[in-house]
């Protein structure tokens, strides 16, 4: 019989991320199927703590099944996911799906239902057509014919953001350079460009104005896994568990025509931040966080998201990068892993944000470890309108 998990006064069980694992992300994995890629991340995650599958109570899986065209991928991959005879939950929430996996793992543990839950996100984009699938998120009458997948979508939003904030192509290019330089410290990252310059970014062709090719994220094959554990178990598995102080989700309506300032004014991101900050006692994000892993599919997105997360004032995102405040050695490093601009296996991408934040808190990020991390922010953003946000800390939540 499973021991009863002690609850805090607020009703939730304290839960923490205690293990992570990733594949080495690339544009095309010819040596492995999608199931094998998922299992590779899971094996690395469990092996990092000497865990066996019989110590896992439930599994949560995330994948954008429209990309590869595999229906009910959770059932197809049940053995690879280590879920034979276990509860298995499958999520598909757009670009957020990996962070949604982490939020679901937290709910399953914090509710007291399970003590140890495995979460995994995976994608083999080289097997499918992401652009065709992403285009379907637009209104079929007014938007879909001109969206051109993720690129056209973000170009429209970036144009609006430039108009509203005054951010420049030069400032966006600095973000792109930062991301690819940080990726060189990360053994799992896809795009590692140590010699990339701002001039290179600005000289790369426009995909759709104002997005240059090097402003945009890659298309990656890869997977990421985490283990979420309840208090009592978490302390046994990790020296410094990454305790979850907030795990929130917020939605906006889907169509850009009904929220024309979509990137400049990110309503779901603001709503998630407000709820998460209140729950975790965050009053000054720039001061209160030691590191942030945010979901920035394009360079402009990082600047806009910093504004909407309250890391800086609205319209001041460009100043953050100009003054080096978000560099890996700056006062608030943003995406020291290289971020989405360096690695993007969509089903795993937002879970990578959470895993990387947890690694920073646990002190296990290797060459891209930021010194003295106690509290970290992680976000996922997808489907134009869905935000997941998690706040992790070395300190266990107070009863």
Helices and strands as residue ranges (DSSP letters): E 15-22, H 34-47, G 53-55, E 58-62, H 65-68, H 73-76, E 87-91, G 94-96, H 97-110, E 116-124, G 125-127, H 130-135, H 144-147, H 149-165, H 169-183, H 198-203, E 206-208, E 211-212, G 213-215, E 221-230, H 234-237, E 242-251, G 256-258, H 267-280, H 285-288, E 291-293, H 299-308, H 317-322, E 333-334, H 346-362, G 366-368, E 375-382, E 386-393
